[in-house]
Amino acid sequence: MNIIEDRIKSKGISLRTLHKLLIIFAVVVSAVMILSTFHFSKKSSMLAEISAQQVELRKVALDLMDASDYLTDNVQRFTIYGDMSFLHNYFIEAFGKGRRENAVKKMSTNSNTKEALYYLKNAMEISMNLMNREYYAMRLVIDALGYTDYPDLLKSIEISPADASLSRDEKIKRAVDLVHNDGYGAEKEQIKNSVTACLSTLEEIMNKGDEEELSVLDNELNIIRIIIVVQTLGIFFFVWLTSKLGIHPVLKAVTKIMADSPIPESGSKEFRYLACTYNKMYEGYKNSLDQLNFKASHDDLTGAYNRFGLELLMSRVDLSSTYVIMSDVDNFKTVNDTYGHDIGDKILIKVAQSIKKHFRSDDYLCRLGGDEFVVLAVHVSSIQDHHMENKITLINQDLSNTEDGLPATSISAGIVRGDSSSNFDSLLREADEALYTTKNGGKHGCSFYRRNAADKQITSGISE
């Protein structure tokens, strides 16, 4: 590692060379990993197949229970409501779909489930025996209601003389009792218990098979873990090398750039070339920056232009196509007194950010001092008072949002549009007069300074 560090410090290593080494390492490790995972995949497939069989066999057992419950539900509804649709549903399930028979048939195809099949056949046998009671109950309802069109199977069911002598309502009551009494429920419970025993047996069989396959898979995983460790160590090495060559030099360069200093020429050969080029450009930049000191023309807190910066701007702004918006924060002294100057500073920053957000990048934001801001909306080709008013409304919406933990605030603004006869001092004075109107009108909005041939007047545009 020290040899590599000495090499980096003295001459640097090419990122292109590092990239090639990384590709070779990735190909070798990936090839070994693929071979290992191929064999692991085969074992996993076997385990997945066992799991799939378990799911399928559980579904088979539950299908028998569902089919039995479905038959019970329809026979019980038929005896209560006498609706032939329930009878038809019953016979479609029993002799059409045949889910119970299919469940036993599917379970019989697996040689490892003999014990589970025993319980399933037992449930099937009870369900088939229960059908005789259900046939008789349906036959009583058919006889009581006088139906003539019904399955031939039920026509062969003979009603006992005692039941035949019952009245219509008594026959229906008798049928309902046959499929709702404790005896019927006990047989249904036997079906459920047999299916539950079948599921438990299946789970035991499958768990045993799972344990055997998992033991094999664990051995395969140990091999893969070794490969992963090697790969991880290799990754850490290349990450460290990449950091030394690229990331750390970049981070150092960013720190230096933020500190307004040249950046160190270290790291990879490519970055050293870039650093050298940047430093040459930096020297030229510093020479030109001496003509206009950024800190002298900008506010430290908000990043906006300060009063000096505003004066510099006025010399190159076309006032005839410019809106001047003067604003301050409503009740700012109260905010400072209540929450402290730290919160006050954060609110000023929030105000500046919101103004920058809702005005164009070509417009200029200036902080004259305290909570007083001026915006120069330049190159406005026509009267756009409604746009200016809408911007103030949007800014106040931002300032009323307290999700950032700051108290809700608002601004009041005075707006004036320059013309061919305007000068900087008059526009600021007129914007200040319009601001005064907003303050007197309830704050939280804006007013426009209007001019006409006879007089100068202010019209309110206060937004609620």
C-alpha positions, 0 to 999 in steps of 0.5 A, spaced: 500 500 500 505 504 501 509 503 495 502 505 491 501 511 495 509 513 494 507 512 486 501 516 487 504 522 490 510 522 485 508 521 478 500 519 479 497 513 476 492 514 470 485 513 471 485 509 464 490 504 467 486 503 473 479 502 469 483 497 465 485 493 472 478 494 474 475 491 468 480 485 469 478 484 476 471 484 475 471 479 469 475 474 473 471 475 479 465 475 475 467 468 472 468 465 478 462 467 481 458 465 475 460 458 475 459 457 483 452 460 482 450 456 476 451 450 481 447 453 486 442 455 482 441 448 480 440 446 488 436 452 489 431 450 483 430 443 486 429 447 493 424 451 489 421 445 486 420 442 493 416 448 495 412 449 489 410 441 490 408 443 497 404 449 495 400 445 490 399 439 495 396 444 500 392 447 495 390 440 493 388 439 500 384 446 501 381 445 494 377 439 497 375 443 503 373 448 499 369 444 495 365 441 501 364 447 504 361 450 497 356 444 497 354 445 504 353 452 503 349 451 497 345 445 500 343 450 506 341 456 502 337 451 498 333 448 504 332 455 506 330 459 500 328 454 495 332 457 490 333 452 484 340 456 482 343 453 489 341 446 487 344 447 480 350 450 483 351 444 488 350 439 482 355 443 478 360 442 483 359 435 485 359 432 478 361 438 473 367 441 477 369 435 481 374 438 485 374 433 491 375 427 486 381 431 483 384 433 489 385 426 491 387 424 484 393 429 484 395 427 491 395 420 489 400 422 483 406 423 489 409 417 492 412 421 498 405 423 500 401 416 502 400 418 509 397 425 507 393 421 502 390 417 507 387 423 511 385 426 504 381 420 502 378 419 509 375 427 508 373 425 501 369 419 504 366 423 510 364 428 504 361 423 500 357 420 506 354 427 507 351 427 500 346 422 502 343 427 507 344 433 503 340 429 497 334 427 502 334 434 504 333 437 497 328 432 495 324 434 501 324 441 499 323 439 492 317 435 494 314 441 499 315 446 493 312 442 488 318 442 483 318 438 477 324 439 473 330 437 477 336 432 477 334 425 475 339 423 481 334 426 486 328 423 483 331 416 485 331 418 493 325 416 496 321 420 502 320 416 508 312 415 509 313 419 516 316 425 512 311 424 506 305 425 511 308 432 513 305 439 511 309 443 506 312 448 511 314 442 516 317 438 510 322 445 509 323 445 516 325 438 516 330 439 510 333 445 514 334 441 520 337 435 516 343 440 514 344 445 520 343 440 526 349 438 530 350 431 527 351 434 520 356 439 523 359 434 527 361 430 520 363 437 517 368 438 523 370 431 521 372 433 514 376 439 517 380 435 522 382 430 516 384 436 512 388 439 517 391 432 519 393 432 511 396 439 511 400 437 518 403 431 515 405 434 508 408 440 512 412 434 516 414 431 509 416 437 506 420 440 512 424 434 512 426 434 504 427 442 505 432 440 511 436 436 506 436 440 501 438 446 505 444 443 508 447 442 501 445 449 499 449 451 505 455 448 503 454 452 496 453 458 500 460 457 503 464 457 497 460 463 494 461 467 501 469 466 500 468 469 493 464 475 496 469 476 501 475 476 495 470 481 491 469 485 497 476 486 499 478 487 491 472 493 491 475 496 497 482 496 494 479 499 488 475 504 492 481 506 496 485 507 490 480 511 486 479 515 492 486 517 492 486 518 485 480 522 483 475 523 489 480 526 494 483 531 489 476 533 487 474 534 494 480 538 496 479 542 489 472 544 491 474 546 498 480 550 495 475 553 490 470 555 495 475 558 499 477 562 493 484 559 492 488 555 487 487 547 487 493 542 489 495 539 483 495 531 485 491 525 484 491 522 477 495 524 471 488 526 468 486 530 474 493 533 475 492 536 468 485 539 469 488 542 476 494 545 472 489 548 467 484 551 472 490 554 476 492 558 470 484 560 469 484 562 476 490 567 475 486 570 470 480 570 474 483 573 480 486 579 475 479 581 472 475 580 479 480 586 482 476 590 478 469 589 482 470 586 488 464 581 489 464 582 497 464 589 496 457 589 492 453 583 495 450 582 502 453 577 506 447 574 509 442 573 503 447 573 497 443 579 494 446 586 491 448 591 497 446 598 496 453 599 493 452 594 488 445 597 486 448 603 485 453 599 480 447 596 477 443 602 475 449 605 471 447 599 466 440 598 467 435 601 462 430 604 467 425 606 461 423 598 461 424 596 468 420 595 474 422 597 481 419 593 487 421 596 494 419 591 499 420 590 507 418 584 512 411 586 515 412 586 523 420 584 522 422 588 529 416 584 533 419 577 529 426 579 532 424 581 539 420 575 539 424 569 536 431 573 536 436 575 531 438 568 529 431 567 526 430 574 524 436 572 519 433 566 517 427 569 515 431 574 511 434 569 507 428 565 506 425 572 503 431 573 499 430 566 496 423 566 495 424 573 491 429 570 487 425 564 486 419 568 483 423 573 479 427 571 473 434 570 473 435 576 469 432 580 474 436 583 480 435 583 487 438 588 492 438 588 500 438 596 502 439 594 509 435 591 515 429 588 512 428 592 506 429 589 499 429 592 492 428 588 486 429 591 479 425 587 474 429 589 467 427 589 460 420 589 461 417 590 454 410 592 456 405 594 462 405 587 466 402 590 473 398 583 474 405 579 473 408 583 478 402 583 483 402 575 482 409 575 484 408 578 490 402 574 492 406 567 491 412 570 495 407 571 501 405 564 500 412 561 501 413 566 507 406 563 510 409 556 510 411 554 516 414 547 514 421 549 515 420 551 522 420 559 521 414 563 523 409 565 518 411 572 515 409 576 509 412 582 505 409 589 503 411 592 497 411 598 493 412 598 485 413 603 480 415 602 472 420 607 469 419 611 463 423 615 459 424 621 464 425 616 470 432 616 474 434 612 479 433 616 485 426 618 483 424 611 482 426 609 489 422 615 492 416 613 488 416 605 490 417 607 497 411 612 497 407 606 494 410 601 499 408 606 504 401 606 501 401 598 502 403 599 509 397 603 511 392 599 507 393 593 512 400 590 509 401 583 506 401 585 499 403 591 494 401 597 491 403 601 484 405 608 483 401 611 477 403 617 473 398 622 469 399 628 466 396 632 471 398 629 478 402 623 481 398 618 484 398 611 487 393 606 486 392 600 491 394 593 489 394 590 496 393 582 495 390 578 501 
